[in-house]
Amino acid sequence: MVSPRMPRFFFDLFFEQVVVLDPGGLLFECPINATAAADELARRLFVLRADLRRSGGWIRVRDERRAEIHRSTIDADAAGEAPA
């Protein structure tokens, strides 16, 4: 029995005039898991990276066809807490 192949998702970082493309991506069973991971990444970046807090930055999630499926904003609302 052949198990289904898990799709790969890519997480790109956008802030100010900078774009950091994810070259390798991560495997997730379904898109909802990839979007949840992007939301968590945005929360962590807000807490850990002061330079991203007010940059208007966001994480773009792309599928294997490179199509954008989700955006997670790096801001206080996404983080659920005020900056330290």
Backbone as a printed PyTorch tensor [residue, N CA C, xyz], in Angstrom:
tensor([[[ 0.8450, -1.1790,  0.0000],
         [ 0.0000,  0.0000,  0.0000],
         [ 0.8960,  1.2510,  0.0000]],

        [[ 0.6270,  2.1430, -0.9090],
         [ 1.4040,  3.3740, -1.0310],
         [ 0.7280,  4.4730, -0.2160]],

        [[ 1.4950,  5.1020,  0.6630],
         [ 0.9340,  6.1930,  1.4530],
         [ 0.9470,  7.4750,  0.6240]],

        [[-0.0410,  8.3310,  0.8270],
         [-0.0720,  9.5810,  0.0640],
         [ 1.1010, 10.4840,  0.4540]],

        [[ 1.6020, 11.1980, -0.5200],
         [ 2.7180, 12.1040, -0.2990],
         [ 2.2090, 13.3970,  0.3340]],

        [[ 2.9200, 13.8490,  1.3690],
         [ 2.5310, 15.0980,  2.0160],
         [ 3.0000, 16.2760,  1.1670]],

        [[ 2.1590, 17.2900,  1.0400],
         [ 2.5580, 18.4650,  0.2610],
         [ 3.5510, 19.3420,  1.0090]],

        [[ 4.3480, 20.0790,  0.2430],
         [ 5.3510, 20.9870,  0.7900],
         [ 4.8090, 22.4150,  0.7010]],

        [[ 5.0630, 23.1840,  1.7660],
         [ 4.6480, 24.5800,  1.8270],
         [ 5.8680, 25.4430,  2.1270]],

        [[ 5.8710, 26.6410,  1.5780],
         [ 6.9950, 27.5640,  1.6970],
         [ 6.5630, 28.8010,  2.4810]],

        [[ 7.4550, 29.3040,  3.3410],
         [ 7.1580, 30.4140,  4.2400],
         [ 8.1360, 31.5530,  3.9530]],

        [[ 7.6560, 32.5680,  3.2600],
         [ 8.4950, 33.7070,  2.8730],
         [ 8.2530, 34.8690,  3.8280]],

        [[ 9.3120, 35.5800,  4.1630],
         [ 9.2380, 36.7250,  5.0710],
         [ 9.3260, 38.0200,  4.2730]],

        [[ 8.3630, 38.9170,  4.4980],
         [ 8.3400, 40.2380,  3.8730],
         [ 8.3900, 41.2780,  4.9770]],

        [[ 9.3020, 42.2480,  4.8810],
         [ 9.3130, 43.3850,  5.8000],
         [10.0760, 44.5240,  5.1370]],

        [[ 9.5730, 45.7400,  5.3480],
         [10.1330, 46.9270,  4.7110],
         [10.3150, 46.6340,  3.2280]],

        [[11.4960, 46.7830,  2.7020],
         [11.7560, 46.5140,  1.2840],
         [12.4820, 45.1790,  1.0790]],

        [[12.3870, 44.2940,  2.0550],
         [13.1260, 43.0340,  2.0280],
         [12.1690, 41.8610,  1.8330]],

        [[12.5870, 40.9140,  1.0010],
         [11.8520, 39.6570,  0.8210],
         [12.8480, 38.5280,  1.0360]],

        [[12.5390, 37.6430,  1.9760],
         [13.3740, 36.4750,  2.2410],
         [12.5740, 35.2440,  1.8360]],

        [[12.9580, 34.6240,  0.7240],
         [12.2460, 33.4540,  0.2210],
         [12.7030, 32.1960,  0.9440]],

        [[11.7580, 31.3440,  1.2440],
         [12.0320, 30.0530,  1.8670],
         [12.4550, 29.0800,  0.7690]],

        [[13.6980, 28.6300,  0.7630],
         [14.1730, 27.7700, -0.3240],
         [13.7390, 26.3100, -0.2150]],

        [[13.4360, 25.8390,  1.0080],
         [13.1880, 24.4090,  1.1700],
         [11.7810, 24.0340,  1.5630]],

        [[11.1050, 24.9160,  2.2750],
         [ 9.7460, 24.6200,  2.7110],
         [ 9.6750, 23.5340,  3.7640]],

        [[ 8.4530, 23.2450,  4.1530],
         [ 8.1780, 22.2090,  5.1420],
         [ 7.0030, 21.3610,  4.6770]],

        [[ 6.9880, 20.1200,  5.1160],
         [ 5.8890, 19.2180,  4.7680],
         [ 4.7830, 19.2950,  5.8200]],

        [[ 3.5490, 19.3950,  5.3440],
         [ 2.3750, 19.3780,  6.2160],
         [ 1.3090, 18.5160,  5.5600]],

        [[ 0.4680, 17.9100,  6.3780],
         [-0.5860, 17.0550,  5.8410],
         [-1.6140, 17.8330,  5.0340]],

        [[-1.9030, 19.0640,  5.4730],
         [-2.9230, 19.8530,  4.7900],
         [-2.6190, 21.3410,  4.9360]],

        [[-3.2160, 22.1660,  4.0750],
         [-2.9480, 23.6080,  4.1150],
         [-3.2730, 24.2660,  5.4560]],

        [[-4.2880, 23.8210,  6.1480],
         [-4.6580, 24.4470,  7.4230],
         [-3.5250, 24.3120,  8.4420]],

        [[-2.7840, 23.2220,  8.3990],
         [-1.6460, 23.0540,  9.3050],
         [-0.5110, 24.0130,  8.9390]],

        [[-0.3110, 24.2540,  7.6420],
         [ 0.7220, 25.1920,  7.2040],
         [ 0.3460, 26.6210,  7.6020]],

        [[-0.9240, 26.9840,  7.4760],
         [-1.3300, 28.3370,  7.8590],
         [-1.2230, 28.5250,  9.3700]],

        [[-1.5240, 27.5060, 10.1370],
         [-1.3670, 27.5880, 11.5950],
         [ 0.1090, 27.7600, 11.9540]],

        [[ 0.9990, 27.0790, 11.2370],
         [ 2.4340, 27.2150, 11.4820],
         [ 2.9040, 28.6290, 11.1400]],

        [[ 2.3780, 29.2150, 10.0790],
         [ 2.7370, 30.5900,  9.7090],
         [ 2.2590, 31.5820, 10.7620]],

        [[ 1.0610, 31.3650, 11.2900],
         [ 0.5420, 32.2390, 12.3460],
         [ 1.4360, 32.1650, 13.5820]],

        [[ 1.8580, 30.9650, 13.9360],
         [ 2.7450, 30.7910, 15.0910],
         [ 4.1040, 31.4340, 14.8320]],

        [[ 4.6320, 31.2850, 13.6320],
         [ 5.8940, 31.9110, 13.2790],
         [ 5.7900, 33.4360, 13.3830]],

        [[ 4.6930, 34.0010, 12.9130],
         [ 4.4900, 35.4540, 13.0020],
         [ 4.4480, 35.9010, 14.4620]],

        [[ 3.7790, 35.1380, 15.3140],
         [ 3.7290, 35.4700, 16.7460],
         [ 5.1260, 35.4400, 17.3570]],

        [[ 5.8840, 34.4190, 17.0390],
         [ 7.2410, 34.2950, 17.5960],
         [ 8.1660, 35.4030, 17.0950]],

        [[ 8.0650, 35.7320, 15.8240],
         [ 8.8900, 36.8060, 15.2920],
         [ 8.5540, 38.1350, 15.9500]],

        [[ 7.2790, 38.3720, 16.2260],
         [ 6.8780, 39.6040, 16.8940],
         [ 7.5290, 39.7030, 18.2690]],

        [[ 7.5350, 38.6120, 18.9990],
         [ 8.0920, 38.5980, 20.3520],
         [ 9.6220, 38.6720, 20.3220]],

        [[10.2530, 37.9410, 19.4110],
         [11.7120, 37.8060, 19.4190],
         [12.4580, 38.8480, 18.6040]],

        [[11.8230, 39.4620, 17.6320],
         [12.5150, 40.3870, 16.7230],
         [11.9010, 41.7770, 16.7980]],

        [[12.4750, 42.6350, 17.6230],
         [11.9760, 44.0030, 17.7930],
         [11.9720, 44.7650, 16.4710]],

        [[12.9230, 44.4750, 15.5890],
         [13.0030, 45.1810, 14.3130],
         [11.8350, 44.8670, 13.3810]],

        [[11.1140, 43.7900, 13.6350],
         [ 9.9760, 43.4210, 12.7970],
         [ 8.6340, 43.9040, 13.3500]],

        [[ 8.6080, 44.3640, 14.5870],
         [ 7.3450, 44.7030, 15.2500],
         [ 6.5600, 45.7990, 14.5520]],

        [[ 7.2270, 46.8040, 14.0840],
         [ 6.5220, 47.9180, 13.4500],
         [ 6.9130, 48.0590, 11.9740]],

        [[ 7.3200, 46.9820, 11.3810],
         [ 7.8070, 47.0190, 10.0030],
         [ 6.7040, 46.7940,  8.9780]],

        [[ 5.5180, 46.4080,  9.4520],
         [ 4.4630, 46.0350,  8.5130],
         [ 4.7410, 44.6910,  7.8650]],

        [[ 5.5860, 43.9000,  8.5250],
         [ 6.0140, 42.6250,  7.9630],
         [ 4.9510, 41.5450,  8.0140]],

        [[ 5.1500, 40.5260,  7.2100],
         [ 4.2290, 39.4010,  7.1620],
         [ 4.9180, 38.1610,  6.6010]],

        [[ 4.2970, 37.0250,  6.8570],
         [ 4.7520, 35.7350,  6.3460],
         [ 3.7830, 35.3090,  5.2490]],

        [[ 4.3290, 34.9840,  4.0950],
         [ 3.4960, 34.4630,  3.0010],
         [ 3.6790, 32.9520,  2.9380]],

        [[ 2.5850, 32.2230,  2.8650],
         [ 2.6270, 30.7700,  2.7040],
         [ 2.2990, 30.4610,  1.2440]],

        [[ 3.1930, 29.6760,  0.6150],
         [ 2.9740, 29.2410, -0.7600],
         [ 2.8800, 27.7180, -0.8020]],

        [[ 2.0720, 27.2160, -1.7350],
         [ 1.9760, 25.7680, -1.9090],
         [ 3.0310, 25.2930, -2.9020]],

        [[ 2.9970, 24.0260, -3.2590],
         [ 4.0110, 23.4410, -4.1460],
         [ 4.0060, 24.0490, -5.5460]],

        [[ 2.8800, 24.5920, -5.9510],
         [ 2.7980, 25.2650, -7.2570],
         [ 3.2450, 26.7120, -7.1500]],

        [[ 3.7060, 27.0920, -5.9440],
         [ 4.1820, 28.4500, -5.6380],
         [ 3.0420, 29.4620, -5.5460]],

        [[ 1.8140, 29.0030, -5.4490],
         [ 0.6630, 29.8940, -5.3100],
         [ 0.5050, 30.3130, -3.8480]],

        [[ 0.2670, 31.5960, -3.6180],
         [ 0.0580, 32.0850, -2.2570],
         [-1.2710, 31.5590, -1.7230]],

        [[-1.2280, 30.9970, -0.5060],
         [-2.4570, 30.4810,  0.0980],
         [-2.8160, 31.1830,  1.4090]],

        [[-1.8640, 31.9570,  1.9790],
         [-2.1250, 32.5780,  3.2770],
         [-1.0800, 33.6540,  3.5570]],

        [[-1.5020, 34.6660,  4.3650],
         [-0.5750, 35.6730,  4.8850],
         [-0.7980, 35.8080,  6.3770]],

        [[ 0.2810, 35.8430,  7.1270],
         [ 0.2470, 36.0560,  8.5780],
         [ 0.9940, 37.3430,  8.8780]],

        [[ 0.3070, 38.3100,  9.4630],
         [ 0.8950, 39.6020,  9.7710],
         [ 1.7130, 39.5210, 11.0550]],

        [[ 2.8520, 40.1870, 11.0540],
         [ 3.6980, 40.2680, 12.2520],
         [ 3.3160, 41.5590, 12.9650]],

        [[ 2.3720, 41.4650, 13.8890],
         [ 1.9260, 42.6490, 14.6300],
         [ 1.3860, 42.2350, 15.9910]],

        [[ 1.0420, 43.2360, 16.8020],
         [ 0.6030, 42.9820, 18.1780],
         [-0.6700, 42.1530, 18.2080]],

        [[-1.5890, 42.3840, 17.2740],
         [-2.8360, 41.6030, 17.2460],
         [-2.5580, 40.1360, 16.9870]],

        [[-1.6220, 39.8530, 16.0810],
         [-1.2630, 38.4700, 15.7830],
         [-0.5400, 37.8210, 16.9510]],

        [[ 0.2670, 38.6230, 17.6510],
         [ 1.0680, 38.0770, 18.7500],
         [ 0.2340, 37.8400, 20.0030]],

        [[-0.8250, 38.6200, 20.1580],
         [-1.6710, 38.4540, 21.3180],
         [-1.0880, 39.0590, 22.5870]],

        [[-0.0280, 39.8620, 22.4330],
         [ 0.5760, 40.4880, 23.6050],
         [ 1.3610, 41.7230, 23.1640]],

        [[ 1.6270, 42.5880, 24.0820],
         [ 2.3900, 43.7940, 23.7970],
         [ 3.8770, 43.4540, 23.7690]],

        [[ 4.6790, 44.2290, 23.0260],
         [ 6.1140, 43.9550, 22.9880],
         [ 6.7630, 44.1710, 24.3410]],

        [[ 7.8130, 43.4080, 24.5890],
         [ 8.5420, 43.5120, 25.8610],
         [ 9.4340, 44.7180, 25.8750]]])
